[in-house]
Amino acid sequence: MSRRHSDLSSLVSSGRAEKGVPKSRAEVLAALLRKRAVAWQSGLSDLEARLRNQISWSLPIERPDETAPDGESAQPTTGDDA
């Protein structure tokens, strides 16, 4: 097994340290940020770039031109409101 493959395996395993479903969007983002930091420190630029894309995709987005069904301005959702 190559060193890069070994590094990737340890990254994936470390991301699974707290098995189960995340309780909030904040937990998901925190895990992605930790994985990105490890990928960057390990010099795994392809993996780090993919994690950056996942982080961007998972951030709440507020679009000021959209309105909520009740006619008020739409606010970003965090998943913690439920």
C-alpha positions in Angstrom: 0.0 0.0 0.0 1.4 3.4 -0.9 1.9 6.1 1.6 -0.7 8.4 0.0 -3.2 5.6 0.2 -2.3 5.0 3.8 -2.7 8.7 4.5 -6.1 8.7 2.9 -7.2 5.7 4.8 -6.3 7.3 8.1 -8.1 10.5 7.1 -11.3 8.5 6.4 -11.0 6.5 9.6 -10.4 9.6 11.7 -13.5 11.1 10.2 -15.5 8.1 11.5 -14.2 8.4 15.1 -17.6 9.5 16.3 -19.8 7.1 14.4 -23.4 8.0 14.0 -25.5 10.7 12.6 -24.3 14.3 13.2 -26.6 16.3 15.4 -26.3 19.6 13.5 -24.9 21.3 10.5 -22.2 22.7 12.7 -20.9 19.2 13.5 -20.8 18.4 9.8 -18.9 21.6 9.0 -16.5 21.1 11.9 -15.7 17.5 10.7 -15.1 18.7 7.2 -12.8 21.5 8.4 -10.8 19.1 10.5 -10.4 16.7 7.5 -9.4 19.6 5.3 -6.7 20.7 7.7 -5.3 17.2 7.9 -5.4 16.9 4.1 -3.6 20.2 3.8 -0.9 19.3 6.4 -0.4 15.9 4.6 0.1 17.6 1.2 -3.0 15.9 -0.3 -4.0 18.8 -2.4 -6.6 16.9 -4.5 -8.4 15.7 -1.4 -8.1 19.2 0.3 -9.7 20.8 -2.8 -12.6 18.3 -2.8 -13.1 19.0 0.9 -13.1 22.8 0.2 -15.9 22.2 -2.3 -17.9 20.1 0.2 -17.5 22.8 2.8 -18.7 25.5 0.3 -21.6 23.3 -0.7 -22.7 22.6 2.8 -22.7 26.2 4.1 -26.1 27.9 4.4 -26.7 30.3 1.7 -28.9 33.4 2.0 -30.3 34.7 -1.2 -31.8 38.2 -0.6 -34.1 38.0 -3.7 -35.9 34.9 -2.4 -38.9 35.3 -0.1 -40.3 32.7 2.3 -43.8 31.4 1.8 -45.2 33.8 4.4 -43.9 36.7 2.3 -41.0 37.6 4.6 -37.3 37.6 3.6 -35.9 34.1 3.5 -33.2 33.4 6.2 -30.5 30.7 6.0 -31.3 27.5 7.7 -28.8 25.8 10.1 -30.6 22.6 10.8 -30.6 23.5 14.5 -34.1 25.1 14.5 -36.0 21.8 14.6 
